[in-house]
């Protein structure tokens, strides 16, 4: 799947021209979802240094801050490990009408465990099934589920790691970041299988090549707007009135 996601560039001038209207439209759809009492889950997955943070920052600049929450998902705490693995994600669901953005999600945990060799084939398939049931339940109960995967190849990731290592933000890099690049092919295989196992009508994956950052930001807006318009229509919420 990911080999078919080709890089596309966008000029700075064109990006500046497109973004204001896209930001306004996303804000309008946020208001429509709030008034229609439809919750929204937006999942941002992708490679380390693919630009998830910068995309999220641009997407949320003009959103109503009281109606969305951003969750940056880390490894489960000891107390959370004593509970069913999806519990900590159920507990972060937004109220109807509100929006939750996940910077990494249940998918990030799944991939990490698979790459580390902590899941056998039955555990892997069970967790994929858990995710499908989770998202299906939400989509049937007044939620819109939107999933984005930001993709860069191994060469681009290594180039960004080396560039970051030369900057003042180098302290943010960890051994795990370099290890992800070294094990790129192993992780790619797990991601490809995960994408296939969890693709669904109620929660399709939108794959975005993030080699060119301006293109990735604009494309993320376009995907979110289209999926929100489609999802709100399914739940009977008019989007034309929000224009």
Secondary structure, DSSP 8 states (H G I E B T S, - for coil): -GGG-------HHHHHHHHHHHHHHHHHHHHHHHHHT-EEEEEEEE-TTSSHHHHHHHHHTTS-GGGEEEEE--S--TTGGGS-TTHHHHTT---TT-EEEEES-HHHHHHHHHHTT---HHHHHHHHHHHHHHHHHHHTTTEEEEEEEEE--HHHHHHHHHHHHTSGGGGG--HHHHHHHHTHHHHHHHHHHHHHHH--TTS-EEEEE-SSHHHHHHHHHHHHHHHHHHHHHHTT--SGGG-
